[in-house]
Amino acid sequence: MSTANACMRVSGIGVDVIFKDIKNLHIGVYPPFGRVRVAAPERLTEEAIRLAIVQRLPWIKKQRDRLQNAERQSAREMVSGESHYVWGARLRLEIVEGPGRTKIEIAGSKLRLCAPPGADAERRRHVLDAWYRKQIKGAMPDLVKKWEPTIGNKVNGWTVRRMKTKWGSCNPKSGRISLNLELAKKHPGCLEYIVVHEMTHLRERAHGDRFTVLLDDYLPNWRALRDQLNQAPLAHEEWSV
Ligand SMILES: [Zn+2]
């Protein structure tokens, strides 16, 4: 089975294409950001694939809208009893009101958020986000130290922020990488995969064959980690071409 990859943009939407020894073309729209991934028969040209995607654009856009709505509906109220994830573990939020500094601690399966009385959901969310950011920042030095010798490029710094459409990004010129705050909710292996992926961009900018070869070499199980991050496809279509 071939592992040739292509990355194309169709009407402003980034599409990952993987060529496989298959008969039909598959299109998947993946949570949480609506990434579009296509598995295509090897005999198809990029132009034929582009055409097939263009024909399916209304369907793709509908799936992406659905995803964004689902994301909004799952917005948390930040009250006791809610489930929140930390490094892949599901914890129950416990709000403790009292004077003093806001803080967060993990006690067994509880995620305890101490805040002054009257702190509204927005304020509590802000406290939790700052804590998530701290978790990732705390994990980064070891990860960078672990991977710099293997990848052979230096990371000059990193930022952790809310990103709407991706898990990470990299500026090869400045040597800086950005990481999505949401990674603190996933299994630690997912953060490592994104860090390795972005650090690989310091050597190879595009998602071409060379990029895949490097990634396969560094982190042979990266596909499983990527799938864990993006979960099952929200929607999937297949048709003959
Ligand atoms: Zn990338």
Boltz pocket constraint, residues with backbone or C-beta under 6 A from the ligand:
constraints:
  - pocket:
      binder: B
      contacts: [[A, 197], [A, 201], [A, 205], [A, 207]]
      max_distance: 6.0
